[in-house]
């Protein structure tokens, strides 16, 4: 291990400064620096040591003993785990969905036994439906095959290219389609190209917007 004198000379040489310049920068005499580099001074007292170490831009412990005082790297934080908020909604059949859209609070969804969770919020009156048929089964891209469950928010406003549940007024006929607009006209578009688009008229109303879809996990 290098001696105190050797470390002092080494660091001063690395900075390219003279004994005189170091002494002036540290506020000590050049003689004190010279004696230390000759080995006549084994170390400096605390205050002088810190001033010279500061002038040399080095760790005073290293200058005195040769052991660098490295700050301990302590991992004292960890990634925060955000709570996963889940919402529970009843799973209805298609007739119940239409009835609920028409009768609102007069039709109690809380009488339904089958409830399923979602991390998506579907409002206070949200409900699940199961996809029937293949009209929303697309050959590529987004698809909703038969048997998949979809979560419906009946209070959400639809926008073009969202997925909606629509119903013919005064009937129990309910359908699941993609809602699209074109030049002020509104359409219900199946994802399966084998089915035709349906232009919406005064007899058709949107009763909910799909906000989540998944396969049921048993």
Helices and strands as residue ranges (DSSP letters): H 4-15, H 19-26, H 30-37, H 46-56, H 60-65, E 87-91, H 94-103, G 104-106, G 109-111, E 115-118, E 127-130, E 149-153, E 162-168, E 174-182, E 185-189, E 198-199, E 204-214
